[in-house]
């Protein structure tokens, strides 16, 4: 019995040392003044991609669904607090200027609204102060551009607003017909 009690004391002392060491390491600040985080997912090819979008939001390649506007980075996605393209201003774009590592390109998708030169200039001028390149596009083109740049391992972010209307293409109609015909197929198994 004394052996078990001795082992128990040793285990408790070891645990106390580990906890105290961990706490003391966390309480010291050893950085250059910037907040740092540890990335749990270190797989190089595990970046986020946008698979699809609708009037309600976006579906990502990891089957996550984001409702409403979003700010997406290579491995992170956040809800973006804007209602429409009219809410895009210096304050709503400041998030993209504050993150580290600094992004190379910001892709802004403004839904299906018409992009005016004055609107683009306002965004470009603000981001130019932080030396960040900007592309202002419709959401469909912005999703494709983000995916392409992210696949090239560029430090890219996108600020996307879902479109108000959806454009139906011939490919969409064909895919719908194929899925309907598969529904009524009878299997010989």
C-alpha positions, 0 to 999 in steps of 0.5 A: 500500500505504501508503494501506491501512496508513494506513486500517487504523491510523485504523480501529484507533484509532477502534475503540480510542476507541469501546471505551474510551469504551463501557467508561468509560461502563459503569463509571460509575454514574449512577443513583438507587440502583435497578438499571435495564434497557433494554427492547429491545421498545418496541412498545406492543401487544406485551404478553404474554397467556395463551392457554391453560393445562393441568395442566403450565403455560401457553401465551402469545400469543408461542407460548412455553410455560411449564412449572409455576408462573409470574410474568408481567408485561406483557412478561416471564415468570419461573418462580415457585418454588412447588409449590402454594398452600401455598407462597405466603408473604411470601418467594414474594411479595417478588418482586412488591414489589421490581420497578420500576415498581411494579405496580398489581395482582397477580393470584394464581391458586392453581390449582383449590384453594378460596380461604379468607378466611384465605388471601386475608387473609394475601396481601392484608395482606402486599401492602397493606404495599407499597400493591399491590392483590391479587386472589386467584382460581382460575387460570382466572379469574386468567388472564382477569383478567391478560389484561384488565388487561394489555390496558388497559395497566395495570401488572399482574403475575400469580402463577399455579399450574397447576390439578391438574384440568381442567374440560371445557366444552360448548365444549371438546367442540364444538371437539374434534368440529369438529377430528375432523370436519375430520380426515376431510374430503376436499378436492376440490382 
